[in-house]
Amino acid sequence: MSLHEKSLKPFEPVETIAGQLDSGLLLLCDHASNSLPEDYGHLGLDPAQFQRHIAYDIGAAAVTRELAKLLGAPALLTRFSRLLIDPNRGSDDPTLVMQLSDGAIIPGNARISAAEITRRTEFYWRPYRTATKELIDQMSAKGPNPALIGLHSFTPIWKDRPRPWQIGILWDSDPRLAKPFLASLREDAALTVGDNEPYDGALEGDTMYEHGTKRGLAHMLIELRQDLIGTPEQAKAWAERLAPLIRELLCSPQTHEIEFYPSRAHGRARFAKGPLT
């Protein structure tokens, strides 16, 4: 009997936060958790590694939950670590299952077979994609079409270089959310705001591409610096800061129209750049 055939107990890969189906907003948190199904132990890593950003987006889940509460919007959050399989990657992305992450070798992924990648895709990656699609369908049927906002976080220092931004907005070619949101944020002179920083928002096959770009739904991804949202109090304060700005975006009728914008990811190296927050 294989390790996976003697599963210790069921593992639900997706957390759903109920909200108003007609709220016009769906919140998504791709890297919400640093947990693993018991079958996988710690993937051969020191458990302390799961407190690092390589395992999840620190603080992002707490901000997502607070925003859902403040805006009355549904939210979907993953319940498994990105080290198991990355739900924000396309199914054919070579970084779907990371073997090396920010200097840490992941022994449980080092010699992973194609069959095991398929297993993880079917049991963990796909349920999140399916839950997102189904909830969008439900919300669109109820009306209005939902805008999609993803919540991520990034490290304050990367490769010994401090990152100056407190917040970054990642987007591809659809400007409906990103441009007015960036303008509102920049009204606060105390903020250093990243426009497609610290990462580029055009990544073929990622969550926003699959559910936003391909469906014509307004979308953007919010990146918050981890040292600013690492406690429940900090996460709550940022959610309270962002909620009125998001609420204002939802008032525009264009936010809820179906509009298609060609992705900037087309016509360039498919996997040239992808975020490791």
N, C-alpha and C positions, 0 to 999 in steps of 0.2 A: 504494500500500500504506500503510495507516494505521500509526501508532506502535505500536498494540497487536497488529497482525498480524505485525510483525517483532520479536517478543519475543526478547530476547537469550538467555535460558536459563530453564528451568522454575523456578517459585517455589512452594515448598510452604508453604501458609499456616498450618499447624498443627504444633506440636511436641507429641509425645506422650511422656510419661515413664511407662514401664512400672511397674506396681505390682501388688499382690495384688488380684484382682478381688473377693475376699471380705473386703476390709479394712473395708468399711462407710463409706468416705470417698472422695470425689472432689474434688481441688483444681483450681481454675480460675483462670487469670491472663489476664484480658481484654486488658490493655494491657502485655504483657510486653516488647515490642520496639519499637525506633525505626527499624527497617529498612523499605525499600521495594523492590518489584520494580524491576529495572534500567530497565525501560521508562519509569518515572515520574521518573527522575532524583531531584531534591530538591523536586519540585512547585513549582519556581521560587523556593524559599526559600534563604536563606543556610544552608549545611550546619550551622552552629553552632546553629541553631534546633532541630535534632534532638537536641541534648543537653539540651533543656529539657523540663519536664513536659508541654508541649503535645503532644509526640510520643509519650510513653509514661509509664508509672508507674515512676519511678526506684526501683530496689531491689526491686520487687515480684517480679520473676522469680527473683531470687536467693533470696528468702525461700521462694517456692513450691518451688523445687528442694530446698532444705534440708529443708523440712517433708515433702516426698514421701519423701525418703531416711530421715528419722527415723521416719516413721509407716508406711512400706511401702505407701503409697497411690499410685494412679495420679494423674497430673496432665495437664492440657491447657493449653498456652500458645499464644497467637497469635505469629506470626512477622512481622507487618507493623505499621507505625505506625498509631495511631489517626487520624493526619492523612489517611491513604488512605481509610479508612472505619472507623467505630467499631463494633467487635464487641459492645460492651455496650449498643447502642441497638437499639430495635425497627426493623424494616425500613421503617416509615413515619414514623419520627421525623425532624423537620426538621433535627436536628443530627447525622444519620447521617454526613454528609460536611461537615465544618466549613469554612466559608469565612473565618472570622475567629476566632482563638483567643488569648485573653489578650493582645490588642493586636497580634498578628501576623496580617497578611493572607496567606492561602495562595493565591498566584497560580494554581497548578495546579487549584484548586477554585473559583476566583472565578466562572467562567462555565460551570460544569459542566453538561452536558446530562443529561436523564433517561436517555438511552441509556447514558451513561458510568456513572451511578449504578447502573443495572441490571447493567452489566458488572462493576463492583467488588463488587456484592452477590453475584453468582453465583460469582465466582472467589476471593473472600477472605472475605466475611462469612458466607455460607451454609456453606462447608466447616467452619468452626468450630462453628456451631450443629449441623450434622449429626454431626460427630465427637463432640460432647458427648452428643447424644441416643443415639447408637449405643453409646457407652461406658457410659452409664447403663443401657441395656437389658442389656448384657452383665453388668454388675455385679449388677443386680437378679435376673437369671436364676441367677447363681452364689450370690447371697445373702450377707449381708442387703442390703436396700435401702440405697444409699449416701446419707449426708448430703453436702451440697454446701457447700463453703467457697470463696468467692472472695477473692483477694488483690489489693488495690489499695494505692496510696500517695497522700499528699496533701502539698501544699507547706506549709512552716512559716509562711509569710506569704502572706496573700491581700488584695489591695487595701490594702496598707500596714498591715494589722492582723495582729499575731502570733496564731498559733493555739496555744492552750494544751495541746491534747491530744497525748499521745504515740501514742495508739491510739484508733481509733473503731470501733464495731461498728454496721453498718447492717443493718436488718432491716425487714420489712414487718409482718405480723401473726402469723406463726408464731414462737412464743416458745421453741421446744424447744432451740435452740442458743444464741440470743442472751442470754436471761435468765440461765441458769446461767454462761455464759461471762463476761458482764459482772460477775456477783457474784464470780467467781473473780479477775478482774483487779483489782477494787476492794479485794481483801484486801491489795494492795500499796499502802501509803500514799504511796509515791513516784510513783505513776502518776496522771495526770489522764486519765480515760477518757471518751470521748464515746459517748453513747447516741444513735444516729442523728445524730452529728456527725462531721465537718463537713458531712455531707450526709444527706438523708433516704433511707432504704432502700426506699421504695415508689415504684418507677418502672415503669409498665406497659410491657411489651415488652423490658425489659432481661434480662440473662442469668439472674439469680436468679428473676425472674418467670416466664420461659419454662420453665426446667428445674426450678425448685423449687416456686413457688406453683401453677403449673398442673398439676404432677404429684403434688403432695402430699408432696414430699420435704422433710425438714428442711434448712434452709439459712440461711446468713448471709454477710455480706461483711465482711472485716477490712480496715480502712484503717490504714496505718502512716505516720508522718510521715517525709518523705523524708530529712531531715537525720540521721535515726537509723538508716537502713538503706542509706546510700549507698555503703558499702564492703562487700566480701565478709565481713569480720570482723563488722561490725555486723549484716548480714543473718543470718549464722550464729547470732549470739548471740540475736537475736530469735526465730529459729526454735526454738532450744533452749529458750527461755523459754515459747513458746506450745505446743510439742508435748505436754507432759504435761497441759496443760489441755484440749487437743483430745482426747487419748486418753481422758480421764475422761468427756467428753461421749459418746464412742462406746460407753461401757459401759452406757448407759441403753437398755433395749429400746425405749422410746418414740421414740428418735432414729431408729430404722429402720422405724417404722410409716408407712403411708400415711395422712396426715391433711391435710384441706383447710381452709385458713383464707382468708376473704375478704380481698382486697387493699385496703389503705387508698387505693390509687391510683384505685379505682373511684369514680365520682361526683364527681370534681374535674377541673380542667383537665388534659388528658392530658399535655402537655409543659411544665407550669408550672415544674418544677424537676428538673434532672438534673445529676449531678456532673461537673465539670471539675476533676480532681484535680491 
